[in-house]
Amino acid sequence: MRNNFCRVPVPFRSSPAGPRIAVLADSDTRWKWGALTARRLAPGDHRVTGYLLRGRATPTARQLGEAGVAADAAPAEVTCAEFLAELAGGRERHDVVVLALVGGAVQAVLHGARALWPRPAARPVFVTGYVGVVYEKLADGLLLRHGADLVLANSGHDAARFRAVYEGAGADPDAVTETALPFLDGAPYEPAGNRTHRVVFAVQPSVPESRADRTYLLGRAAGHARLHPDREVLVKLRSRPGEHTTHLEEHPYQRLAERLPGGLPPNCRLVYGHMGEVLDTTDLLVTVSSTAALESMHRGIPTAVLTDLGIREALGNQHFLGSGCLTSWDELDAGLLPRAAPAWTAAHGVPAPRRPADPYAAARQRLGRLLAADRLPPVDPYYTLRTAPGYLPGILARQHLAPDGTPLPGAARQDGSAARRWLRGHLREAARGAYRHGVQRVAPVIRRLGEL
């Protein structure tokens, strides 16, 4: 992926070769955000070591490859306790740790770090943020991320909201740092004449959630293809059946397409692949609320955010109010090509194509100051046993940490023999397969039986 941002040298304390960065991610999309954020924070010479937090959404090798960004070595799969043990005395010291995780896991790592370094010390700099549009659980997610040295906001709009939440809770808002989504890249859109040749419907794993709504949207995409036989309509999928992303997908579009009345027309097909590469040949991007809309707007591609199912917080499309892109399949069928309003994109962290401004300059300057310090103060999360005694212990227990942030007995296992590691790996894959089968096959059947 091409880097359009300016390369500003920063005097890191780590080594002449640049900082050593660890990225801990819990899904394919968060891995993409975390790894690209690491590249933006430290352009040039640096080393990125990848870790995948073991859980239901741990990405497959195919998903990691499709993300389009790699670490300097294959990411290692770890538990939270194992990652903390690596920070405490692993084979490699890390100067920066990018936490590309759900809020509860971020909070667990931060409390684990506080237990490791309870006094000022030469500890890593902790960085976290959001992989895309923040349209739900704003206060909950932000307060779970409080305590990181940098909490990245993807736009000026988000930075103002983040600071307001922290200030309202009496938490220090200083860590909030305005940036932009790290994967806003790619060549500006150049229309192929005055005709729209390729329409891409970017689907999401959990938006909308119901089978009926997802079948409706797929049917409208197929109907658009039938109405416009000169257009190619691609349904861009995030994962294959059995794989999980950031959110659960109970009704995969692959299975819905098999049951769609009339099937998909010849000019409508399901596709996978890297979103940036798909956008290279896209003339119209259609979605409910996917972050792909921001990538499309950045390039200047006509972008449609669907209103067919309403403008609702549960869908996330309310984020696009004022963008000029809210529309319906009926309007797209009639030939509408929505264009994003420049004032809206500027306020929401979507720089115009070819714009020279570097949205990561402030983050790099702050990171440079932190890395130049001999010692950093202890990590200081807002949630403690004093502020949230009925909430925090459960958050930490999910990651097998005690209320004081230390690993529970047996949480950090030794590697053991190669045979043991092989057996544990296969058992984990079998358990994940059973869980995914339950979510995608068994749960919908039980739900339908319950409705009889």
Wavefront OBJ file of the C-alpha trace (Angstrom):
o trace
v 0.000 0.000 0.000
v 1.408 3.378 -0.986
v 2.141 5.925 1.764
v 0.941 9.402 0.808
v 1.902 10.986 4.138
v 4.997 13.104 4.729
v 7.912 11.357 6.428
v 8.928 13.509 9.413
v 12.048 12.324 11.279
v 11.564 11.952 15.040
v 14.419 11.594 17.580
v 13.454 8.223 19.082
v 15.380 7.016 22.126
v 15.214 3.359 21.182
v 17.994 2.838 18.652
v 19.468 4.401 15.503
v 17.404 1.912 13.504
v 14.137 3.272 14.901
v 11.668 2.133 17.555
v 10.758 -1.471 18.173
v 6.982 -1.729 17.958
v 4.644 -4.495 19.105
v 1.131 -4.721 17.661
v -1.408 -6.788 19.600
v -4.632 -7.361 17.643
v -7.720 -9.519 18.146
v -9.239 -9.618 14.632
v -8.315 -9.139 10.989
v -9.613 -5.566 10.763
v -7.917 -4.526 13.977
v -4.681 -6.140 12.809
v -4.853 -4.036 9.645
v -5.475 -0.873 11.682
v -2.778 -1.655 14.234
v -0.058 -2.606 11.770
v -0.734 0.372 9.509
v -0.891 2.696 12.517
v 2.553 1.442 13.551
v 3.872 2.286 10.074
v 2.354 5.767 10.230
v 3.687 6.481 13.704
v 7.213 5.451 12.805
v 7.848 5.731 9.072
v 11.256 4.645 7.916
v 13.443 2.194 9.822
v 11.662 0.329 12.577
v 10.725 -3.208 13.534
v 7.117 -4.353 13.968
v 6.455 -7.541 15.918
v 2.939 -8.890 15.611
v 0.845 -10.674 18.221
v -2.699 -12.030 17.887
v -4.815 -12.159 21.020
v -6.310 -15.625 21.261
v -10.107 -15.555 21.051
v -13.161 -16.209 18.928
v -12.131 -13.694 16.229
v -8.460 -14.683 15.907
v -7.842 -14.246 12.156
v -6.797 -17.027 9.827
v -3.698 -16.831 7.628
v -5.950 -16.027 4.661
v -7.555 -13.119 6.485
v -4.166 -11.734 7.492
v -2.962 -11.963 3.912
v -6.074 -10.189 2.648
v -5.485 -7.355 5.130
v -2.559 -6.375 2.948
v -0.044 -5.496 5.672
v 2.527 -7.750 7.290
v 4.765 -7.640 10.342
v 8.479 -8.346 10.147
v 7.686 -11.930 11.213
v 4.551 -14.059 11.351
v 2.358 -12.858 14.267
v 2.419 -15.093 17.326
v -0.871 -16.129 18.952
v -0.913 -15.293 22.669
v -3.182 -14.816 25.638
v -3.234 -11.505 27.495
v -1.135 -12.979 30.305
v 1.383 -14.395 27.836
v 1.704 -11.029 26.129
v 2.321 -9.306 29.461
v 4.993 -11.899 30.254
v 6.598 -11.090 26.907
v 6.611 -7.378 27.787
v 8.098 -8.118 31.200
v 11.006 -10.220 30.071
v 10.613 -11.599 26.594
v 13.240 -12.160 23.966
v 12.713 -8.696 22.511
v 12.201 -5.330 24.148
v 9.405 -3.162 22.749
v 9.531 0.631 22.768
v 5.942 1.099 21.548
v 2.900 -1.162 21.995
v -0.093 -0.611 19.694
v -3.221 -2.135 21.250
v -5.611 -2.913 18.386
v -8.212 -4.550 20.602
v -11.739 -4.273 21.945
v -12.006 -1.901 24.898
v -12.077 -4.572 27.609
v -8.889 -6.189 26.323
v -7.184 -2.780 26.119
v -8.116 -2.136 29.750
v -6.737 -5.521 30.791
v -3.369 -4.912 29.124
v -3.150 -1.438 30.671
v -3.811 -2.797 34.158
v -1.296 -5.549 33.508
v 1.229 -2.897 32.527
v 0.510 -0.947 35.690
v 1.222 -4.083 37.696
v 4.506 -4.572 35.821
v 5.642 -0.957 36.227
v 3.966 0.443 39.384
v 6.538 3.250 39.620
v 8.167 5.536 37.003
v 10.210 3.310 34.689
v 11.577 2.877 31.172
v 8.425 1.112 30.024
v 6.846 0.934 26.534
v 4.588 3.695 25.204
v 1.022 2.367 24.884
v -1.078 3.463 21.898
v -4.679 2.579 21.114
v -7.662 3.849 19.138
v -10.560 2.750 16.935
v -10.481 0.849 13.675
v -13.217 2.937 12.051
v -16.440 4.811 12.645
v -17.351 5.163 16.343
v -21.139 4.998 16.326
v -21.998 3.078 19.507
v -20.765 2.581 23.089
v -18.797 5.823 22.917
v -18.403 6.404 26.662
v -17.925 2.725 27.514
v -15.313 2.112 24.838
v -13.408 5.319 25.535
v -13.191 4.862 29.291
v -11.941 1.307 28.758
v -9.151 2.767 26.603
v -8.239 5.474 29.098
v -4.762 5.050 30.510
v -2.983 4.584 27.192
v -0.320 7.185 26.451
v -1.950 7.966 23.098
v -5.640 7.482 22.358
v -5.883 8.114 18.627
v -8.959 9.852 17.216
v -9.606 9.425 13.504
v -10.804 13.000 12.966
v -11.233 16.393 14.596
v -14.880 15.473 15.138
v -13.883 12.338 17.060
v -11.124 14.114 19.002
v -13.630 16.652 20.326
v -16.077 13.904 21.315
v -13.355 11.862 23.011
v -12.107 14.797 25.079
v -15.651 15.705 26.075
v -16.263 12.168 27.384
v -13.039 12.141 29.408
v -13.592 15.616 30.817
v -17.186 14.771 31.702
v -16.042 11.713 33.658
v -13.259 13.619 35.378
v -10.591 11.687 33.454
v -7.473 13.303 31.999
v -8.096 13.956 28.246
v -4.449 14.747 27.425
v -3.808 11.403 25.670
v -6.408 12.090 22.945
v -4.500 12.795 19.735
v -6.082 13.619 16.377
v -4.956 11.486 13.419
v -6.825 9.812 10.565
v -7.617 6.274 9.546
v -4.251 4.794 8.540
v -5.577 2.995 5.465
v -6.905 6.090 3.659
v -4.702 5.684 0.629
v -4.798 4.778 -3.021
v -5.038 6.630 -6.304
v -7.729 9.315 -6.758
v -10.771 8.203 -8.707
v -10.759 8.818 -12.441
v -14.167 8.189 -14.060
v -14.192 5.867 -17.075
v -16.004 8.262 -19.340
v -19.503 9.220 -18.237
v -20.690 5.692 -17.476
v -20.650 3.662 -14.274
v -19.075 0.285 -15.013
v -18.455 -1.311 -11.614
v -20.643 -1.062 -8.512
v -19.320 -2.522 -5.258
v -21.631 -3.342 -2.349
v -19.370 -3.508 0.748
v -21.134 -5.730 3.277
v -20.590 -5.896 7.028
v -20.615 -8.928 9.358
v -23.266 -7.647 11.779
v -24.935 -4.632 10.128
v -27.751 -5.240 9.510
v -28.175 -8.176 11.845
v -31.364 -9.958 10.820
v -31.595 -12.539 8.062
v -34.533 -10.695 6.464
v -32.677 -7.376 6.255
v -29.542 -8.984 4.844
v -31.556 -10.936 2.287
v -33.291 -7.695 1.301
v -30.005 -5.877 0.688
v -28.557 -8.755 -1.300
v -31.735 -8.923 -3.358
v -31.524 -5.197 -4.108
v -27.902 -5.557 -5.241
v -28.949 -8.390 -7.560
v -31.913 -6.326 -8.770
v -29.607 -3.384 -9.542
v -27.473 -5.715 -11.651
v -30.519 -6.924 -13.580
v -31.702 -3.348 -14.130
v -28.255 -2.309 -15.388
v -26.875 -5.222 -17.440
v -24.002 -2.984 -18.597
v -22.764 -2.689 -15.001
v -20.822 -5.233 -12.970
v -22.091 -5.487 -9.387
v -19.657 -6.950 -6.875
v -20.736 -7.985 -3.381
v -17.516 -7.477 -1.387
v -17.362 -10.002 1.449
v -15.287 -9.724 4.597
v -14.849 -13.393 5.465
v -15.564 -16.905 4.300
v -18.089 -19.092 6.137
v -16.473 -20.352 9.327
v -14.162 -17.341 9.658
v -14.879 -14.529 12.083
v -14.008 -10.867 11.960
v -14.468 -8.144 14.570
v -18.189 -8.973 14.832
v -20.155 -12.195 14.669
v -21.833 -13.017 11.362
v -24.799 -15.261 11.935
v -26.113 -15.020 8.359
v -23.227 -15.052 5.861
v -24.100 -13.559 2.486
v -22.611 -16.633 0.798
v -25.375 -18.781 2.261
v -28.057 -16.174 1.573
v -26.980 -16.018 -2.069
v -27.531 -19.784 -2.386
v -31.169 -19.305 -1.353
v -31.884 -16.027 -3.163
v -34.962 -16.393 -5.403
v -33.732 -16.352 -8.981
v -30.127 -16.445 -7.820
v -27.524 -13.857 -8.722
v -27.539 -12.593 -12.334
v -24.392 -13.160 -14.451
v -23.165 -9.580 -13.858
v -23.433 -9.868 -10.045
v -20.956 -11.936 -8.059
v -19.449 -12.385 -4.601
v -15.812 -11.362 -4.209
v -13.096 -11.303 -1.558
v -9.819 -9.443 -1.564
v -8.076 -6.352 -0.242
v -10.493 -3.404 -0.111
v -7.911 -0.976 -1.482
v -7.419 -3.121 -4.566
v -11.167 -3.512 -5.058
v -11.610 0.268 -4.890
v -8.993 0.697 -7.625
v -11.642 -0.323 -10.166
v -14.812 0.872 -8.421
v -17.146 3.493 -9.925
v -19.764 3.432 -7.146
v -19.346 2.168 -3.572
v -22.531 1.135 -1.751
v -22.718 0.230 1.938
v -24.815 0.550 5.072
v -22.097 2.053 7.256
v -18.807 0.314 6.476
v -15.520 2.157 6.996
v -14.973 1.382 3.314
v -17.210 4.408 2.685
v -14.496 6.649 4.147
v -11.851 5.005 1.957
v -14.082 5.563 -1.059
v -14.771 9.214 -0.169
v -11.058 9.832 0.300
v -10.434 8.745 -3.280
v -13.338 10.780 -4.634
v -15.373 7.717 -5.670
v -19.153 8.188 -5.697
v -20.305 6.707 -2.394
v -23.786 5.655 -1.289
v -24.703 5.078 2.373
v -28.004 3.215 2.306
v -31.139 4.482 4.042
v -33.372 1.579 2.961
v -33.495 0.204 6.507
v -33.715 3.636 8.109
v -31.107 5.988 9.557
v -30.523 4.385 12.934
v -27.812 4.187 15.566
v -28.077 0.391 15.446
v -26.951 0.535 11.812
v -24.282 3.183 12.277
v -25.374 5.161 9.222
v -26.336 8.145 11.380
v -22.601 8.903 11.417
v -22.966 10.027 7.798
v -25.622 12.666 8.421
v -24.580 15.747 6.475
v -22.209 13.832 4.205
v -24.461 14.112 1.163
v -24.138 10.355 0.625
v -27.282 9.044 2.340
v -29.462 7.471 -0.335
v -31.525 4.397 -1.198
v -31.320 1.588 -3.712
v -34.299 3.136 -5.546
v -32.309 6.325 -6.126
v -29.243 4.352 -7.198
v -31.381 2.336 -9.611
v -32.503 5.640 -11.110
v -28.893 6.672 -11.755
v -27.918 8.779 -8.714
v -24.168 8.975 -8.004
v -23.762 10.606 -4.557
v -20.681 12.726 -3.907
v -19.415 13.459 -0.407
v -19.643 17.051 0.845
v -16.104 18.504 1.212
v -16.951 20.240 4.500
v -18.180 16.968 5.996
v -15.171 14.931 4.882
v -12.756 17.573 6.194
v -14.414 17.497 9.639
v -14.533 13.697 9.763
v -10.915 12.886 9.034
v -11.199 12.178 5.318
v -8.512 14.243 3.561
v -9.037 15.091 -0.069
v -6.987 13.153 -2.638
v -3.496 14.555 -3.230
v -3.739 16.730 -0.114
v -0.199 17.101 1.284
v -1.188 17.527 4.961
v 0.079 14.782 7.285
v -2.582 13.810 9.870
v -0.040 11.789 11.880
v 2.442 14.613 12.478
v 1.061 15.518 15.930
v 0.985 11.858 17.009
v 4.589 11.357 15.918
v 5.707 14.462 17.800
v 3.973 13.303 20.973
v 5.392 9.809 20.576
v 8.869 11.250 20.066
v 8.653 13.203 23.319
v 7.551 10.105 25.218
v 10.296 7.953 23.735
v 12.913 10.589 24.542
v 12.053 10.460 28.262
v 14.313 8.372 30.495
v 11.324 7.177 32.525
v 7.564 7.318 32.099
v 4.996 7.494 34.901
v 2.904 4.401 35.647
v -0.045 3.731 33.375
v -3.046 5.440 34.977
v -6.432 4.056 33.786
v -9.634 5.831 34.835
v -11.205 2.548 35.938
v -9.763 1.307 39.232
v -11.062 -0.696 42.166
v -12.051 2.665 43.648
v -13.936 4.120 40.645
v -15.477 0.886 39.289
v -15.256 -1.907 41.893
v -18.285 -3.709 40.453
v -17.130 -3.524 36.818
v -13.347 -3.704 36.552
v -12.749 -7.144 38.159
v -15.017 -8.802 35.589
v -13.259 -7.026 32.710
v -9.873 -8.244 33.947
v -11.109 -11.753 34.743
v -12.131 -12.264 31.093
v -8.450 -11.975 30.247
v -7.455 -14.173 33.227
v -6.073 -11.298 35.272
v -6.641 -10.678 38.975
v -8.205 -7.371 40.145
v -4.701 -5.954 40.676
v -3.708 -6.688 37.060
v -1.482 -9.671 37.791
v -2.078 -12.961 35.919
v -4.259 -15.512 37.637
v -2.548 -18.818 38.484
v -1.908 -20.835 35.320
v -2.831 -17.953 32.987
v 0.628 -17.711 31.395
v 1.636 -21.227 30.392
v 5.076 -22.338 29.389
v 5.503 -23.324 25.752
v 6.108 -26.979 26.554
v 7.142 -29.483 23.929
v 6.514 -29.137 20.219
v 3.979 -31.958 20.456
v 2.052 -30.144 23.197
v 2.027 -26.918 21.199
v 0.800 -28.807 18.121
v -1.949 -30.534 20.104
v -3.095 -27.299 21.778
v -3.198 -25.550 18.415
v -5.381 -28.257 16.858
v -7.672 -28.358 19.894
v -8.105 -24.570 19.702
v -8.959 -24.760 15.996
v -11.478 -27.521 16.668
v -13.083 -25.486 19.455
v -13.280 -22.405 17.242
v -14.822 -24.460 14.469
v -17.479 -25.808 16.830
v -18.198 -22.306 18.125
v -18.522 -20.836 14.638
v -20.750 -23.713 13.537
v -22.951 -23.062 16.556
v -23.230 -19.357 15.785
v -23.873 -19.692 12.063
v -25.859 -22.929 11.857
v -27.278 -24.087 15.202
v -28.256 -20.740 16.786
v -30.430 -19.579 13.835
v -32.299 -22.925 13.831
v -32.956 -22.713 17.574
v -34.119 -19.122 17.170
v -36.557 -20.077 14.410
v -37.903 -22.967 16.499
v -38.445 -20.578 19.377
v -40.596 -18.394 17.144
v -42.990 -21.203 16.207
l 1 2 3 4 5 6 7 8 9 10 11 12 13 14 15 16 17 18 19 20 21 22 23 24 25 26 27 28 29 30 31 32 33 34 35 36 37 38 39 40 41 42 43 44 45 46 47 48 49 50 51 52 53 54 55 56 57 58 59 60 61 62 63 64 65 66 67 68 69 70 71 72 73 74 75 76 77 78 79 80 81 82 83 84 85 86 87 88 89 90 91 92 93 94 95 96 97 98 99 100 101 102 103 104 105 106 107 108 109 110 111 112 113 114 115 116 117 118 119 120 121 122 123 124 125 126 127 128 129 130 131 132 133 134 135 136 137 138 139 140 141 142 143 144 145 146 147 148 149 150 151 152 153 154 155 156 157 158 159 160 161 162 163 164 165 166 167 168 169 170 171 172 173 174 175 176 177 178 179 180 181 182 183 184 185 186 187 188 189 190 191 192 193 194 195 196 197 198 199 200 201 202 203 204 205 206 207 208 209 210 211 212 213 214 215 216 217 218 219 220 221 222 223 224 225 226 227 228 229 230 231 232 233 234 235 236 237 238 239 240 241 242 243 244 245 246 247 248 249 250 251 252 253 254 255 256 257 258 259 260 261 262 263 264 265 266 267 268 269 270 271 272 273 274 275 276 277 278 279 280 281 282 283 284 285 286 287 288 289 290 291 292 293 294 295 296 297 298 299 300 301 302 303 304 305 306 307 308 309 310 311 312 313 314 315 316 317 318 319 320 321 322 323 324 325 326 327 328 329 330 331 332 333 334 335 336 337 338 339 340 341 342 343 344 345 346 347 348 349 350 351 352 353 354 355 356 357 358 359 360 361 362 363 364 365 366 367 368 369 370 371 372 373 374 375 376 377 378 379 380 381 382 383 384 385 386 387 388 389 390 391 392 393 394 395 396 397 398 399 400 401 402 403 404 405 406 407 408 409 410 411 412 413 414 415 416 417 418 419 420 421 422 423 424 425 426 427 428 429 430 431 432 433 434 435 436 437 438 439 440 441 442 443 444 445 446 447 448 449 450 451 452
